[in-house]
């Protein structure tokens, strides 16, 4: 077991673990830590707690100190510098005729570099742009091309449900989402109804997938043969969430299907629904 403190560097961003070095930190407290990108100022997302060694990557870097007023001032100055750099870069992108859309600019806490996030449908030759930016800001420049889901997370907005984007509110990482999930959940396969503003499949399709996978295992599928208290029949419709089934009984092929709970029926494995002729013969 190791004692850690969780720190994030962006609002609703991924939480990274650091060694608190025997010091206690409170939630939302600003701290200075060393990362692979250099010295950074982050915010405590999870206070001191212990986790299994298997859950962390060794060696665990230590929290350098709690942020001071001087550190907070540097952070605020960097934010202003990033805002100015965004406007300056957009202007140069237009002048150079580059096919790219600038999304966000970040300044490293120690001023060692500036990161420019952008989107583009194609590869972009931004060498001339980097020269201009480096000459103007006298620091190392990094250009990072990101995807549409990352853009939504950075910029935020309202989804088709009327609520703020999940990715910009609480998701710290993206999970794979497939069209199979929409099929298993009985949703319309119309792209406009199951896609987010980013144009990708809705992240929320993942939330209930495990429950649907379980319900699919315990609920007879349409076309399955089942035994009920009123005799054998074939499932013609099912509601995974309520567990209610509509069963066309073999002895009443012309009647309206009867309704049963999935707990009231027993699946007959290997059995096939009767053909029309077989039903007629049985009636004779």
Backbone as CSV, one residue per row, in Angstrom:
resi,resn,N_x,N_y,N_z,CA_x,CA_y,CA_z,C_x,C_y,C_z
1,UNK,0.843,-1.203,0.000,0.000,0.000,0.000,0.874,1.247,0.000
2,UNK,0.426,2.260,-0.708,1.178,3.511,-0.765,0.229,4.681,-0.533
3,UNK,0.691,5.693,0.188,-0.128,6.882,0.418,0.048,7.826,-0.757
4,UNK,-1.069,8.295,-1.297,-1.025,9.179,-2.455,-1.997,10.333,-2.264
5,UNK,-1.826,11.319,-3.129,-2.775,12.424,-3.221,-3.050,12.603,-4.708
6,UNK,-4.330,12.765,-5.074,-4.706,12.891,-6.483,-4.715,14.346,-6.917
7,UNK,-4.042,14.632,-8.020,-3.930,16.004,-8.525,-4.367,16.056,-9.982
8,UNK,-5.162,17.062,-10.338,-5.528,17.276,-11.742,-5.057,18.659,-12.170
9,UNK,-4.788,18.803,-13.452,-4.230,20.052,-13.966,-5.206,20.834,-14.832
10,UNK,-6.327,20.203,-15.158,-7.383,20.882,-15.899,-8.702,20.592,-15.210
11,UNK,-9.638,21.490,-15.365,-10.953,21.275,-14.781,-11.554,20.015,-15.376
12,UNK,-11.943,19.076,-14.518,-12.493,17.787,-14.927,-11.514,16.958,-15.748
13,UNK,-10.227,17.262,-15.602,-9.208,16.493,-16.308,-8.861,15.224,-15.560
14,UNK,-7.961,14.443,-16.128,-7.543,13.185,-15.515,-6.811,13.455,-14.207
15,UNK,-7.022,12.571,-13.233,-6.373,12.709,-11.924,-5.090,11.869,-11.914
16,UNK,-3.989,12.491,-11.494,-2.697,11.813,-11.414,-2.287,11.700,-9.947
17,UNK,-1.648,10.587,-9.620,-1.240,10.357,-8.236,0.181,10.853,-7.976
18,UNK,0.358,11.461,-6.782,1.664,11.933,-6.334,1.875,11.536,-4.878
19,UNK,3.118,11.463,-4.501,3.490,11.150,-3.121,3.365,12.429,-2.288
20,UNK,2.489,12.461,-1.260,2.310,13.669,-0.452,3.500,13.966,0.465
21,UNK,4.464,13.034,0.536,5.671,13.223,1.345,5.324,13.527,2.813
22,UNK,4.381,12.735,3.332,3.969,12.815,4.754,3.254,14.109,5.118
23,UNK,2.817,14.855,4.123,2.078,16.093,4.401,0.625,15.901,3.989
24,UNK,-0.286,16.544,4.715,-1.719,16.425,4.428,-2.170,17.602,3.564
25,UNK,-2.924,17.296,2.513,-3.435,18.341,1.621,-4.954,18.255,1.568
26,UNK,-5.586,19.400,1.490,-7.050,19.451,1.448,-7.536,19.518,0.007
27,UNK,-8.776,19.126,-0.192,-9.348,19.120,-1.540,-9.421,20.538,-2.103
28,UNK,-9.134,20.650,-3.399,-9.134,21.917,-4.148,-7.939,22.807,-3.811
29,UNK,-7.044,22.323,-2.958,-5.844,23.102,-2.634,-4.882,23.077,-3.819
30,UNK,-4.279,24.205,-4.111,-3.308,24.297,-5.199,-1.953,23.784,-4.705
31,UNK,-1.309,22.950,-5.534,-0.009,22.394,-5.162,0.949,22.472,-6.350
32,UNK,2.234,22.465,-6.036,3.266,22.478,-7.061,3.876,21.080,-7.119
33,UNK,3.883,20.495,-8.331,4.405,19.136,-8.500,5.318,19.076,-9.723
34,UNK,6.115,18.022,-9.761,6.989,17.800,-10.914,6.366,16.723,-11.797
35,UNK,6.201,17.020,-13.078,5.621,16.071,-14.031,6.601,15.846,-15.181
36,UNK,6.214,14.996,-16.108,7.056,14.747,-17.280,7.150,15.999,-18.147
37,UNK,6.211,16.931,-17.959,6.226,18.183,-18.710,6.988,19.273,-17.974
38,UNK,7.498,18.943,-16.797,8.207,19.938,-16.000,7.433,20.278,-14.727
39,UNK,7.793,21.408,-14.117,7.103,21.848,-12.903,5.733,22.407,-13.269
40,UNK,4.686,21.915,-12.595,3.323,22.349,-12.891,2.577,22.660,-11.602
41,UNK,1.566,23.506,-11.737,0.680,23.833,-10.624,-0.647,23.121,-10.873
42,UNK,-1.040,22.274,-9.925,-2.293,21.543,-10.071,-3.205,21.745,-8.883
43,UNK,-4.351,21.085,-8.939,-5.342,21.207,-7.872,-5.620,19.834,-7.287
44,UNK,-5.664,19.745,-5.977,-5.911,18.469,-5.310,-7.345,18.019,-5.582
45,UNK,-7.485,16.854,-6.205,-8.799,16.306,-6.524,-9.224,15.265,-5.487
46,UNK,-8.258,14.495,-5.003,-8.525,13.511,-3.946,-7.475,13.669,-2.852
47,UNK,-7.922,13.782,-1.641,-7.004,14.017,-0.517,-6.181,12.760,-0.224
48,UNK,-5.286,12.879,0.735,-4.400,11.762,1.100,-5.197,10.485,1.357
49,UNK,-4.781,9.407,0.694,-5.392,8.100,0.916,-4.417,7.027,0.442
50,UNK,-4.710,5.792,0.803,-3.819,4.700,0.435,-4.441,3.832,-0.652
51,UNK,-3.583,3.392,-1.591,-4.021,2.514,-2.672,-2.996,1.397,-2.841
52,UNK,-3.381,0.367,-3.568,-2.475,-0.749,-3.824,-1.337,-0.310,-4.741
53,UNK,-0.173,-0.880,-4.528,0.987,-0.535,-5.341,0.751,-0.811,-6.828
54,UNK,-0.101,-1.793,-7.120,-0.366,-2.152,-8.514,-1.107,-1.043,-9.267
55,UNK,-1.729,-0.139,-8.528,-2.522,0.918,-9.162,-1.703,2.162,-9.508
56,UNK,-0.439,2.179,-9.149,0.388,3.360,-9.410,1.613,2.984,-10.234
57,UNK,2.177,3.987,-10.870,3.382,3.801,-11.671,4.573,4.287,-10.865
58,UNK,5.499,3.401,-10.599,6.693,3.771,-9.826,7.799,4.264,-10.755
59,UNK,8.675,5.145,-10.294,8.632,5.767,-8.962,7.604,6.898,-8.927
60,UNK,6.949,7.043,-7.797,5.924,8.056,-7.616,6.584,9.391,-7.292
61,UNK,6.285,10.405,-8.094,6.873,11.723,-7.839,6.195,12.390,-6.647
62,UNK,6.979,13.206,-5.921,6.464,13.848,-4.719,5.873,15.226,-5.015
63,UNK,4.914,15.601,-4.168,4.393,16.975,-4.224,5.496,17.872,-3.678
64,UNK,5.872,18.892,-4.430,6.968,19.759,-4.005,6.556,20.632,-2.830
65,UNK,5.382,21.257,-2.965,4.900,22.133,-1.888,3.487,22.585,-2.204
66,UNK,2.856,23.180,-1.212,1.572,23.833,-1.450,1.853,25.135,-2.198
67,UNK,0.987,25.498,-3.120,1.207,26.709,-3.917,1.135,27.961,-3.046
68,UNK,2.026,28.891,-3.308,2.056,30.164,-2.583,1.308,31.228,-3.384
69,UNK,1.169,32.403,-2.804,0.529,33.511,-3.519,1.316,33.865,-4.771
70,UNK,2.644,33.757,-4.675,3.494,34.044,-5.834,3.234,33.029,-6.953
71,UNK,3.030,31.762,-6.566,2.741,30.721,-7.563,1.402,30.986,-8.247
72,UNK,0.403,31.360,-7.453,-0.925,31.647,-8.014,-0.844,32.834,-8.976
73,UNK,-0.001,33.799,-8.641,0.177,34.969,-9.507,0.769,34.544,-10.849
74,UNK,1.726,33.615,-10.801,2.341,33.119,-12.036,1.294,32.401,-12.895
75,UNK,0.454,31.604,-12.245,-0.601,30.889,-12.967,-1.531,31.876,-13.668
76,UNK,-1.936,32.926,-12.962,-2.827,33.934,-13.553,-2.163,34.657,-14.713
77,UNK,-0.875,34.962,-14.562,-0.137,35.630,-15.643,-0.028,34.713,-16.869
78,UNK,0.179,33.417,-16.608,0.273,32.465,-17.717,-1.048,32.344,-18.464
79,UNK,-2.148,32.437,-17.719,-3.459,32.369,-18.354,-3.693,33.572,-19.263
80,UNK,-3.250,34.747,-18.810,-3.371,35.953,-19.645,-2.482,35.838,-20.880
81,UNK,-1.271,35.307,-20.671,-0.337,35.138,-21.784,-0.906,34.155,-22.809
82,UNK,-1.545,33.094,-22.317,-2.137,32.096,-23.205,-3.274,32.698,-24.027
83,UNK,-4.061,33.558,-23.398,-5.165,34.215,-24.106,-4.630,35.115,-25.213
84,UNK,-3.572,35.866,-24.919,-2.964,36.737,-25.933,-2.342,35.903,-27.055
85,UNK,-1.692,34.796,-26.672,-1.052,33.935,-27.661,-2.083,33.301,-28.589
86,UNK,-3.264,33.014,-28.050,-4.328,32.427,-28.861,-4.720,33.401,-29.984
87,UNK,-4.958,34.655,-29.612,-5.340,35.658,-30.605,-4.219,35.877,-31.622
88,UNK,-2.979,35.932,-31.147,-1.831,36.154,-32.029,-1.676,34.983,-33.010
89,UNK,-1.804,33.764,-32.500,-1.649,32.579,-33.338,-2.761,32.494,-34.391
90,UNK,-3.992,32.788,-33.986,-5.110,32.757,-34.939,-4.858,33.707,-36.099
91,UNK,-4.331,34.866,-35.783,-4.034,35.874,-36.814,-2.981,35.347,-37.775
92,UNK,-1.928,34.719,-37.251,-0.852,34.201,-38.087,-1.311,33.005,-38.918
93,UNK,-2.187,32.182,-38.353,-2.724,31.042,-39.098,-3.469,31.536,-40.331
94,UNK,-4.250,32.608,-40.145,-5.004,33.181,-41.258,-4.061,33.787,-42.299
95,UNK,-3.030,34.489,-41.831,-2.080,35.112,-42.754,-1.304,34.075,-43.562
96,UNK,-0.958,32.953,-42.930,-0.198,31.896,-43.611,-1.092,30.965,-44.427
97,UNK,-2.402,31.123,-44.265,-3.348,30.298,-45.022,-3.318,28.831,-44.642
98,UNK,-3.106,28.562,-43.362,-3.038,27.174,-42.892,-4.434,26.610,-42.645
99,UNK,-4.637,25.372,-43.061,-5.939,24.717,-42.879,-5.973,24.058,-41.504
100,UNK,-6.171,24.855,-40.474,-6.219,24.352,-39.109,-7.066,25.280,-38.249
101,UNK,-7.673,24.715,-37.215,-8.485,25.500,-36.286,-7.860,25.429,-34.912
102,UNK,-7.463,26.575,-34.385,-6.854,26.631,-33.061,-7.940,26.420,-32.006
103,UNK,-7.640,25.595,-31.012,-8.623,25.261,-29.983,-8.252,25.865,-28.631
104,UNK,-7.020,25.701,-28.225,-6.613,26.170,-26.897,-5.097,26.350,-26.849
105,UNK,-4.661,27.249,-25.946,-3.231,27.486,-25.746,-2.927,27.338,-24.260
106,UNK,-1.838,26.656,-23.945,-1.413,26.497,-22.553,0.022,26.973,-22.406
107,UNK,0.293,27.584,-21.259,1.658,27.992,-20.937,2.150,27.145,-19.771
108,UNK,3.319,26.552,-19.908,3.893,25.770,-18.816,4.125,26.687,-17.623
109,UNK,3.945,26.134,-16.427,4.081,26.927,-15.201,5.435,27.615,-15.112
110,UNK,6.492,26.893,-15.502,7.828,27.483,-15.396,8.230,28.286,-16.630
111,UNK,7.300,28.450,-17.558,7.575,29.258,-18.746,8.485,28.589,-19.755
112,UNK,8.736,27.290,-19.593,9.668,26.592,-20.478,9.098,26.322,-21.868
113,UNK,7.774,26.328,-21.989,7.181,26.083,-23.309,5.722,26.521,-23.352
114,UNK,5.205,26.610,-24.580,3.791,26.915,-24.808,3.231,25.824,-25.709
115,UNK,2.027,25.354,-25.382,1.386,24.298,-26.164,0.175,24.864,-26.893
116,UNK,0.107,24.603,-28.191,-0.994,25.074,-29.029,-1.771,23.852,-29.535
117,UNK,-3.027,23.732,-29.113,-3.863,22.608,-29.523,-4.718,23.038,-30.719
118,UNK,-4.774,22.186,-31.735,-5.543,22.539,-32.932,-6.166,21.293,-33.554
119,UNK,-7.126,21.530,-34.429,-7.744,20.443,-35.192,-7.546,20.717,-36.671
120,UNK,-7.510,19.647,-37.437,-7.386,19.763,-38.889,-7.742,18.428,-39.508
121,UNK,-8.339,18.480,-40.700,-8.699,17.259,-41.405,-7.487,16.621,-42.078
122,UNK,-6.462,17.395,-42.274,-5.262,16.896,-42.949,-4.014,17.223,-42.133
123,UNK,-2.889,16.722,-42.596,-1.616,17.068,-41.962,-1.280,18.516,-42.310
124,UNK,-0.702,19.212,-41.350,-0.420,20.634,-41.533,1.085,20.888,-41.408
125,UNK,1.614,21.639,-42.363,3.019,22.047,-42.297,3.063,23.372,-41.539
126,UNK,3.301,23.298,-40.216,3.266,24.504,-39.386,4.666,24.969,-38.984
127,UNK,5.678,24.578,-39.746,7.043,24.953,-39.392,7.243,26.468,-39.368
128,UNK,6.686,27.139,-40.364,6.827,28.598,-40.410,6.087,29.251,-39.245
129,UNK,4.929,28.697,-38.908,4.150,29.224,-37.788,4.920,29.069,-36.482
130,UNK,5.561,27.927,-36.286,6.341,27.679,-35.071,7.488,28.678,-34.953
131,UNK,8.149,28.980,-36.072,9.250,29.960,-36.067,8.760,31.332,-35.607
132,UNK,7.598,31.718,-36.121,7.032,33.032,-35.763,6.670,33.069,-34.279
133,UNK,6.025,31.997,-33.793,5.615,31.954,-32.387,6.830,31.917,-31.455
134,UNK,7.821,31.121,-31.812,9.026,31.025,-30.981,9.759,32.356,-30.937
135,UNK,9.812,33.056,-32.059,10.482,34.355,-32.099,9.737,35.401,-31.292
136,UNK,8.424,35.280,-31.253,7.625,36.285,-30.536,7.602,36.038,-29.025
137,UNK,7.565,34.765,-28.607,7.424,34.462,-27.177,8.704,33.953,-26.521
138,UNK,9.753,33.767,-27.315,11.067,33.379,-26.774,10.989,32.148,-25.866
139,UNK,10.273,31.144,-26.303,10.177,29.888,-25.546,9.910,28.756,-26.510
140,UNK,9.986,27.531,-26.025,9.759,26.375,-26.889,8.270,26.271,-27.222
141,UNK,7.985,25.970,-28.484,6.601,25.886,-28.963,6.284,24.449,-29.349
142,UNK,5.142,23.971,-28.872,4.666,22.633,-29.240,3.282,22.758,-29.861
143,UNK,3.114,22.148,-31.042,1.821,22.127,-31.713,1.245,20.724,-31.565
144,UNK,0.019,20.614,-31.077,-0.598,19.310,-30.857,-1.945,19.221,-31.570
145,UNK,-2.035,18.282,-32.489,-3.285,18.062,-33.205,-4.162,17.129,-32.381
146,UNK,-5.395,17.520,-32.137,-6.298,16.737,-31.291,-7.561,16.359,-32.059
147,UNK,-8.330,15.413,-31.493,-9.563,14.951,-32.129,-10.774,15.756,-31.700
148,UNK,-11.909,15.471,-32.348,-13.130,16.247,-32.088,-13.660,16.024,-30.672
149,UNK,-13.432,14.825,-30.107,-13.910,14.577,-28.742,-13.117,15.417,-27.742
150,UNK,-11.827,15.576,-28.015,-10.995,16.406,-27.142,-11.432,17.871,-27.212
151,UNK,-11.842,18.292,-28.402,-12.312,19.671,-28.571,-13.544,19.921,-27.713
152,UNK,-14.490,18.983,-27.754,-15.713,19.122,-26.953,-15.383,19.183,-25.471
153,UNK,-14.427,18.376,-25.041,-14.035,18.363,-23.631,-13.430,19.703,-23.227
154,UNK,-12.617,20.285,-24.102,-11.953,21.556,-23.792,-12.914,22.732,-23.809
155,UNK,-13.763,22.779,-24.834,-14.637,23.948,-25.016,-15.953,23.857,-24.253
156,UNK,-16.449,22.616,-24.050,-17.718,22.463,-23.352,-18.901,22.827,-24.237
157,UNK,-20.098,22.729,-23.690,-21.314,23.042,-24.434,-22.476,22.235,-23.891
158,UNK,-23.609,22.273,-24.593,-24.811,21.541,-24.176,-25.076,20.395,-25.130
159,UNK,-25.392,19.231,-24.575,-25.689,18.066,-25.387,-27.143,18.035,-25.803
160,UNK,-27.533,16.998,-26.565,-28.910,16.896,-27.039,-29.879,16.644,-25.883
161,UNK,-29.335,16.246,-24.725,-30.174,16.034,-23.538,-30.456,17.350,-22.810
162,UNK,-29.787,18.415,-23.235,-29.984,19.715,-22.601,-29.040,19.978,-21.442
163,UNK,-28.174,19.017,-21.134,-27.227,19.173,-20.038,-25.826,19.426,-20.594
164,UNK,-24.930,19.992,-19.758,-23.546,20.200,-20.212,-22.903,18.870,-20.604
165,UNK,-21.955,18.946,-21.542,-21.267,17.739,-21.999,-20.705,16.956,-20.817
166,UNK,-20.903,15.646,-20.832,-20.327,14.789,-19.784,-18.804,14.919,-19.774
167,UNK,-18.203,14.966,-20.978,-16.744,14.998,-21.068,-16.160,16.255,-20.447
168,UNK,-16.911,17.348,-20.485,-16.398,18.598,-19.917,-16.804,18.783,-18.461
169,UNK,-17.678,17.871,-17.963,-18.157,17.999,-16.592,-17.487,17.039,-15.618
170,UNK,-17.410,15.750,-16.000,-16.880,14.791,-15.023,-16.074,13.641,-15.615
171,UNK,-16.112,13.422,-16.926,-15.328,12.331,-17.498,-13.859,12.734,-17.576
172,UNK,-12.989,11.962,-16.920,-11.572,12.315,-16.970,-10.843,11.603,-18.104
173,UNK,-11.541,10.669,-18.782,-10.954,10.002,-19.944,-12.091,9.451,-20.794
174,UNK,-11.798,9.186,-22.061,-12.811,8.670,-22.974,-12.774,7.145,-23.014
175,UNK,-13.964,6.527,-23.052,-14.068,5.078,-23.135,-14.588,4.691,-24.519
176,UNK,-14.182,3.534,-25.018,-14.663,3.100,-26.338,-16.186,2.962,-26.353
177,UNK,-16.814,3.469,-27.405,-18.261,3.365,-27.578,-18.520,2.790,-28.965
178,UNK,-19.410,1.811,-29.078,-19.662,1.167,-30.371,-21.140,1.193,-30.722
179,UNK,-21.414,1.012,-32.016,-22.797,0.974,-32.479,-23.521,-0.237,-31.906
180,UNK,-22.775,-1.279,-31.535,-23.356,-2.475,-30.936,-24.082,-2.125,-29.644
181,UNK,-23.547,-1.155,-28.890,-24.176,-0.743,-27.641,-25.559,-0.168,-27.901
182,UNK,-25.675,0.653,-28.949,-26.973,1.244,-29.282,-27.963,0.154,-29.682
183,UNK,-27.493,-0.845,-30.427,-28.375,-1.948,-30.849,-28.869,-2.727,-29.640
184,UNK,-27.956,-3.065,-28.739,-28.323,-3.864,-27.570,-29.246,-3.112,-26.630
185,UNK,-29.186,-1.779,-26.652,-30.037,-0.987,-25.783,-31.357,-0.609,-26.455
186,UNK,-31.548,-1.125,-27.673,-32.814,-0.905,-28.372,-33.018,0.528,-28.824
187,UNK,-31.933,1.246,-29.079,-32.029,2.641,-29.491,-32.108,2.775,-31.002
188,UNK,-32.620,3.902,-31.448,-32.659,4.188,-32.873,-31.226,4.276,-33.397
189,UNK,-30.991,3.719,-34.571,-29.644,3.754,-35.148,-29.452,4.968,-36.049
190,UNK,-30.365,5.913,-35.934,-30.234,7.180,-36.660,-29.035,7.935,-36.084
191,UNK,-27.995,8.211,-36.887,-26.783,8.880,-36.387,-27.072,10.170,-35.631
192,UNK,-28.095,10.894,-36.063,-28.412,12.163,-35.420,-28.927,12.007,-34.000
193,UNK,-29.447,10.813,-33.673,-30.022,10.588,-32.344,-29.059,9.925,-31.371
194,UNK,-28.023,9.284,-31.888,-27.094,8.596,-30.990,-25.678,9.177,-31.069
195,UNK,-25.563,10.346,-31.702,-24.262,11.015,-31.795,-24.283,12.317,-31.003
196,UNK,-23.141,12.645,-30.417,-23.026,13.887,-29.669,-22.711,15.053,-30.577
197,UNK,-22.548,16.228,-30.003,-22.227,17.420,-30.770,-20.901,17.268,-31.500
198,UNK,-20.018,16.441,-30.948,-18.705,16.224,-31.562,-18.797,15.363,-32.813
199,UNK,-19.966,14.741,-33.028,-20.125,13.892,-34.197,-19.805,12.436,-33.932
200,UNK,-19.326,12.127,-32.741,-19.028,10.748,-32.361,-20.193,10.170,-31.546
201,UNK,-20.208,8.843,-31.396,-21.272,8.205,-30.616,-21.294,8.745,-29.192
202,UNK,-22.493,8.889,-28.641,-22.665,9.447,-27.306,-21.897,8.663,-26.244
203,UNK,-21.155,9.365,-25.424,-20.407,8.713,-24.334,-21.348,8.005,-23.366
204,UNK,-22.572,8.540,-23.211,-23.498,7.975,-22.228,-24.011,6.600,-22.622
205,UNK,-23.762,6.157,-23.861,-24.142,4.806,-24.241,-23.388,3.782,-23.398
206,UNK,-22.242,4.205,-22.891,-21.404,3.301,-22.099,-21.930,3.109,-20.681
207,UNK,-22.645,4.108,-20.155,-23.026,4.104,-18.746,-23.815,2.866,-18.324
208,UNK,-24.811,2.479,-19.123,-25.710,1.392,-18.734,-25.424,0.100,-19.489
209,UNK,-24.327,0.076,-20.251,-24.062,-1.086,-21.085,-23.939,-2.383,-20.297
210,UNK,-23.274,-2.333,-19.162,-23.110,-3.552,-18.347,-24.461,-4.095,-17.897
211,UNK,-25.376,-3.174,-17.540,-26.713,-3.607,-17.113,-27.460,-4.262,-18.272
212,UNK,-27.355,-3.666,-19.470,-28.027,-4.235,-20.634,-27.438,-5.594,-20.996
213,UNK,-26.113,-5.738,-20.871,-25.480,-7.017,-21.180,-25.995,-8.110,-20.236
214,UNK,-26.175,-7.743,-18.959,-26.711,-8.702,-17.987,-28.166,-9.049,-18.321
215,UNK,-28.978,-8.012,-18.615,-30.394,-8.244,-18.911,-30.569,-9.090,-20.166
216,UNK,-29.684,-8.917,-21.151,-29.764,-9.714,-22.370,-29.493,-11.192,-22.085
217,UNK,-28.659,-11.434,-21.066,-28.345,-12.817,-20.707,-29.513,-13.514,-20.015
218,UNK,-30.294,-12.763,-19.228,-31.369,-13.374,-18.435,-32.746,-13.217,-19.067
219,UNK,-32.831,-12.517,-20.194,-34.122,-12.293,-20.846,-34.200,-13.076,-22.155
220,UNK,-35.215,-13.928,-22.330,-35.373,-14.667,-23.594,-35.499,-13.696,-24.770
221,UNK,-34.804,-13.981,-25.853,-34.838,-13.107,-27.029,-36.113,-13.339,-27.843
222,UNK,-36.430,-12.387,-28.704,-37.582,-12.529,-29.591,-37.348,-13.747,-30.488
223,UNK,-38.366,-14.603,-30.599,-38.241,-15.829,-31.386,-37.917,-17.048,-30.549
224,UNK,-37.578,-16.818,-29.270,-37.263,-17.938,-28.385,-38.544,-18.671,-27.979
225,UNK,-38.401,-19.967,-27.765,-39.529,-20.784,-27.295,-39.437,-20.882,-25.778
226,UNK,-40.562,-20.626,-25.095,-40.575,-20.641,-23.632,-41.794,-21.400,-23.123
227,UNK,-41.643,-21.919,-21.916,-42.772,-22.540,-21.225,-43.334,-21.534,-20.234
228,UNK,-44.677,-21.385,-20.224,-45.339,-20.463,-19.309,-46.391,-21.233,-18.512
229,UNK,-47.036,-20.573,-17.590,-48.095,-21.227,-16.792,-49.302,-21.560,-17.663
230,UNK,-49.380,-20.946,-18.862,-50.497,-21.207,-19.764,-50.088,-22.086,-20.946
231,UNK,-48.874,-22.641,-20.861,-48.420,-23.518,-21.934,-47.215,-22.963,-22.674
232,UNK,-46.805,-23.707,-23.693,-45.625,-23.312,-24.459,-45.972,-22.257,-25.498
233,UNK,-44.987,-21.375,-25.779,-45.223,-20.334,-26.764,-43.923,-19.730,-27.254
234,UNK,-44.072,-18.737,-28.122,-42.909,-18.074,-28.727,-42.894,-16.600,-28.347
235,UNK,-41.731,-16.102,-27.935,-41.594,-14.695,-27.549,-41.679,-13.823,-28.793
236,UNK,-42.625,-12.872,-28.805,-42.782,-11.971,-29.948,-42.284,-10.563,-29.644
237,UNK,-42.129,-10.246,-28.360,-41.643,-8.913,-27.985,-41.122,-8.983,-26.549
238,UNK,-40.142,-8.121,-26.247,-39.604,-8.110,-24.878,-39.166,-6.706,-24.508
239,UNK,-39.280,-6.387,-23.239,-38.824,-5.113,-22.703,-37.740,-5.432,-21.675
240,UNK,-36.483,-5.129,-22.031,-35.372,-5.495,-21.155,-35.469,-4.847,-19.783
241,UNK,-35.881,-3.582,-19.744,-35.876,-2.848,-18.483,-36.981,-3.306,-17.534
242,UNK,-38.189,-3.526,-18.056,-39.298,-3.957,-17.187,-39.307,-5.474,-17.007
243,UNK,-38.664,-6.181,-17.937,-38.654,-7.638,-17.846,-39.930,-8.290,-18.339
244,UNK,-40.809,-7.519,-18.986,-42.077,-8.078,-19.477,-41.915,-8.626,-20.894
245,UNK,-42.527,-9.791,-21.128,-42.465,-10.461,-22.422,-43.861,-10.638,-22.995
246,UNK,-43.949,-10.605,-24.315,-45.189,-10.955,-24.995,-44.958,-12.309,-25.649
247,UNK,-45.814,-13.264,-25.332,-45.641,-14.646,-25.796,-46.863,-15.084,-26.594
248,UNK,-46.608,-15.540,-27.829,-47.685,-16.107,-28.651,-47.808,-17.581,-28.292
249,UNK,-48.873,-17.925,-27.615,-49.061,-19.298,-27.151,-49.375,-20.241,-28.310
250,UNK,-48.778,-21.444,-28.278,-48.979,-22.417,-29.358,-50.439,-22.835,-29.467
251,UNK,-51.123,-22.912,-28.331,-52.511,-23.383,-28.361,-53.501,-22.291,-28.737
252,UNK,-53.007,-21.049,-28.846,-53.889,-19.943,-29.250,-53.156,-19.076,-30.272
253,UNK,-52.835,-19.633,-31.441,-52.023,-18.923,-32.429,-52.685,-17.671,-33.000
254,UNK,-53.999,-17.590,-32.951,-54.702,-16.430,-33.516,-55.004,-15.371,-32.458
255,UNK,-54.767,-15.693,-31.199,-55.091,-14.748,-30.123,-53.989,-13.713,-29.945
256,UNK,-54.326,-12.673,-29.199,-53.338,-11.648,-28.873,-52.282,-12.259,-27.959
257,UNK,-50.989,-11.985,-28.200,-49.940,-12.553,-27.340,-50.183,-12.223,-25.869
258,UNK,-49.924,-13.194,-25.004,-50.094,-12.999,-23.562,-48.830,-12.381,-22.977
259,UNK,-48.980,-11.659,-21.875,-47.837,-11.006,-21.240,-47.397,-11.766,-19.997
260,UNK,-46.090,-11.926,-19.869,-45.513,-12.602,-18.707,-44.236,-11.875,-18.301
261,UNK,-43.881,-11.995,-17.029,-42.599,-11.496,-16.562,-41.532,-12.526,-16.939
262,UNK,-40.323,-12.083,-17.178,-39.261,-13.044,-17.530,-39.038,-14.065,-16.407
263,UNK,-39.425,-13.704,-15.159,-39.274,-14.630,-14.042,-40.336,-15.733,-14.076
264,UNK,-41.406,-15.511,-14.870,-42.509,-16.479,-14.918,-42.363,-17.489,-16.045
265,UNK,-41.346,-17.331,-16.872,-41.196,-18.241,-18.007,-39.885,-19.009,-17.893
266,UNK,-39.836,-20.122,-18.645,-38.615,-20.925,-18.683,-38.227,-21.144,-20.134
267,UNK,-36.995,-20.803,-20.473,-36.513,-20.936,-21.840,-36.360,-22.416,-22.195
268,UNK,-36.896,-22.786,-23.359,-36.752,-24.156,-23.854,-35.609,-24.162,-24.854
269,UNK,-34.444,-24.601,-24.435,-33.261,-24.564,-25.284,-33.383,-25.545,-26.449
270,UNK,-33.010,-25.073,-27.616,-33.008,-25.932,-28.804,-34.343,-26.040,-29.498
271,UNK,-35.417,-25.581,-28.862,-36.744,-25.671,-29.473,-36.936,-24.568,-30.502
272,UNK,-37.722,-24.872,-31.554,-38.001,-23.893,-32.597,-39.488,-23.575,-32.623
273,UNK,-39.828,-22.338,-32.991,-41.253,-21.968,-33.051,-41.975,-22.859,-34.048
274,UNK,-43.228,-23.237,-33.794,-43.981,-24.096,-34.719,-44.318,-23.358,-36.009
275,UNK,-44.321,-24.098,-37.136,-44.711,-23.497,-38.409,-46.224,-23.427,-38.474
276,UNK,-46.715,-22.613,-39.408,-48.167,-22.436,-39.520,-48.875,-23.758,-39.747
277,UNK,-48.268,-24.644,-40.641,-48.933,-25.898,-40.927,-49.031,-26.772,-39.692
278,UNK,-47.948,-26.731,-38.867,-47.932,-27.557,-37.676,-49.016,-27.117,-36.684
279,UNK,-49.243,-25.801,-36.622,-50.278,-25.271,-35.752,-51.651,-25.726,-36.219
280,UNK,-51.882,-25.699,-37.580,-53.157,-26.091,-38.115,-53.421,-27.576,-37.864
281,UNK,-52.339,-28.383,-38.059,-52.495,-29.800,-37.828,-52.885,-30.110,-36.411
282,UNK,-52.240,-29.377,-35.446,-52.504,-29.635,-34.034,-53.920,-29.260,-33.678
283,UNK,-54.470,-28.242,-34.392,-55.823,-27.826,-34.096,-56.817,-28.851,-34.602
284,UNK,-56.456,-29.474,-35.760,-57.350,-30.501,-36.291,-57.362,-31.710,-35.377
